[in-house]
Amino acid sequence: MNWSETELETETEANAAPVATPPATKANGALFLGDTGTLPAEARRALCQLLAGPSVDAQRQPTQWAALLRHEDAVRSLLSELFLELVLDRDGGIAFTRQADTAEVDSPTLLRSAPLTFIESVLLLFLRQQLAEADTRGERAVVEELQLVEAMSIYQKNVSTDQAGYGKRVSAAIAKMRENQLLSKLRGSEDRYEISPALKLLFSAEDVQVLADAYRQLRDGGAVEAIEAVSDDADE
């Protein structure tokens, strides 16, 4: 089913605060008392969004996205000062930061990371596959909550015999995807979500293949612990 652009307005877009008018810049270029920065206000807002995470999205944050493109080199330079790297997909309209590969240089880790639970990794794989299929059709990726629950149900026998408890864990995984803005509820709907294109950059095609092979083994009688180990590797 194809959804119109009007129908596909997400809760993020609907609840977005109006863009404030930038304050007048002082004569010396400073934006506030004691300001020694060199970036204009719009670039600083884009940089703050990147650091706050999880991403800058051209559809949901058009102002920050445009500013990021205009000041890409300066933003990359500042992120490098923090041992961070800018990942930017112009075609997909998405950007985020990740730890730079500093090789043997001892560098602090500023970005938080956490291993995926089994259910979270299964859900991410399913969302990544749905995103790929939508891309081939030239559409925005939309899923229904019932569709997610049914996709997770085939793994219940490998995790728990408690159907109610398993359902709660699936609901918690969906809530986590929303919290991290990988799923955005569509306005006017209680059970339809758009999948963030950021997932294409977070999970490469190689990651998807590794996980898909592992889940296939699980359905044939493999151990959950092995899947969680693969998920940990993908998260890193």
Secondary structure, DSSP 8 states (H G I E B T S, - for coil): ----TTTT-BHHHHT-----------TTS-SSTT----S-HHHHHHHHHHHH-S-EETTT-HHHHHHHHHTHHHHHHHHHHTTEEEEEETTTTEEEEEE---TTS-----S------HHHHHHHHHHHHHHHHHHHHT---EEEHHHHHHHHHTTHHHH-S-HHHHHHHHHHHHHHHHHTTSEEEBTT-SSEEEE-THHHHHS-HHHHHHHHHHHHHHHTT--HHHHHHHHHHHH-
